Amino acid sequence: MTTKVILSFVVSALLLGCSPTNQDKPTTTTEPVSASETPTTVQAIKSDKDYHSYGNPDEVKVTNLALDLTVDFADKMLKGSVELDFERIKPDAKALVLDTRALNILNVSAAGKTLNYTLAEADGVLGSALTIELPATGNKVKVEYQTSPEASGVQWLTPAQTAGKKQPFLFTQAQAIHARSFIPLQDSPQVRVTYQATIRTPKELLAVMSAANDPDTARDGEYEFAMPQPIPSYLIALAVGDLHFKAMGERTGVYAESYILDAAAAEFEDTESMLIATEKTFGPYSWDRYDLLILPPSFPFGGMENPRLSFITPTVIAGDKSLVSLIAHELAHSWSGNTVTNATWRDLWLNEGFTTYLTYRIMEMVYGEKRFAMEAVLGRQDLQADIDSLPADDQIMAIDLRGRDPDAVFSNIPYEKGALFLRELEQKVGRAAFDEFLLGYFQHFAFQSITTDQFEAYLHANLVKQHSDVLSMDRINQWIHAAGVPEGAPVPESDAFTTVDQVRNAWLAGSLAAANIVNDDWTVHQWLYFLNNMPEKLSQAQLTELDAAFGLTASHNNEIAHSWLLISVNNWYEPAFTRLHEYLVSIGRNKLVKPLYKALSQTPEGKKMAQKAFAQAKDGYHPLTVKTNEVFVE
Ligand SMILES: [Zn+2]
């Protein structure tokens, strides 16, 4: 997932400053216990135990799902059934335990015969365990159920809440532990399943899934899907809306509402080149087609790497391809994350660190070294902001998440620190040797879910031993298991930013007027670097001068606008506030709105503005965006 693109380091400082998800921490959880609750008897982490699932795959493991769901927009519910195939790992196992959250379970059966089951009391983070008494023989059970309108993994949009305004829209977001809110299943990344689905929708709408999609399918309100490769539950995804398809390349295309279809296809036209470049270095693409789905502006993230069909925010359609590293990121997940998957949420850095590293490599291959260097510097600034603001334990890549909501872990640590670690390995052994290692790693663990321990053992056997003159497990342990960034880590640099620093300094010193700054050739990255590194306090005269010279309040680039609006809030620059309100009520991407709400909440006047915007925008926000930001308007 991309909670952030590489382009705004101001955001990350604020990303985890407050963890609203912790406020509804579990009170009834028995197994996950935070260290702070038991200071004297901290248990060692069992590296292959998933502390965020009630499932019992070590006894009975689900291997396939067959979904049959009707999408009911009037009731805001998915209604139907799932048939689960399972394997009896322990032949004498008596029960199958599934994860659920806020599901209405109607019936459980096997071969037409009703089975006994119990639904445990709900835990605030983990949901309710559904324990099914297994039949003596057979390897299938069927659960009939309905989702609730408040399902944490499903967003229902009325026609008015879409950009097209004519038809409703539905999309799911399962990572980290939200699949259980729309399917009863073993909701752990170490349980991989194939799936088939029949999805029934109003006739005029199209359904798409993280599965084989047929761009030419008849639009008749009944859609069949199959995902033949085993995937973890957090990659199961569904969207339904007034969607249309446009091809971008032989294996790539885009699904979107028609108002934005052509713009999206033009913005992301390099996707096929990215795919080809990545295959050349890191091995064949395993997933047949690679399509993009453009979601309504309320999508809470930048992108989600649902296999074969990445879900993408429309806020990166800038008209100049300046924010397309997001596509490189989601595509890279086809290797790191979707093919080789983190076994538990503690191991998230194996997904995101590798993916962030690959993103830089793809951007370098497709757009050249200059752009790569700028993005790497911005990424390093993102990382530093988190290191400066997070408690030491949260700066550890293999983080202890027991007793915590995994949604709270999405800081830059697994992303940028992970990437910097891999960059160091590359620099020490040379790019050719490191690429060979990565190619072998992706092949060795293809379609497996692995722990940090497994990675370390593999790294030792396949890279450290061969390069013991430059690599040591001590240093690697420091990267993975200690806070901060080890001394002597790679330092990204960009000449393009040196010029920007000179211009900013001259302007701040009063020796260069904004109107005389010659920067027609600046890229969006340079603009962001210019704004994001301004001193905390600027005068009204300075703000007015910048705005007059560069039209920042009116910027159509969502990232530049974000940086400028944040500066405006922090310095109470009122001419930008109408735009600020429009921005907050039209975008639900958490990375872009959360820092603004947080900054507004610091003063009583700001809080009033935040409350007004939030009240107007709330119905259109995703449940995650609501949950994250409501603390700032209370
Ligand atoms: Zn990601």
Boltz pocket constraint, residues with backbone or C-beta under 6 A from the ligand:
constraints:
  - pocket:
      binder: B
      contacts: [[A, 1], [A, 2], [A, 305], [A, 329], [A, 333], [A, 351], [A, 352], [A, 355]]
      max_distance: 6.0
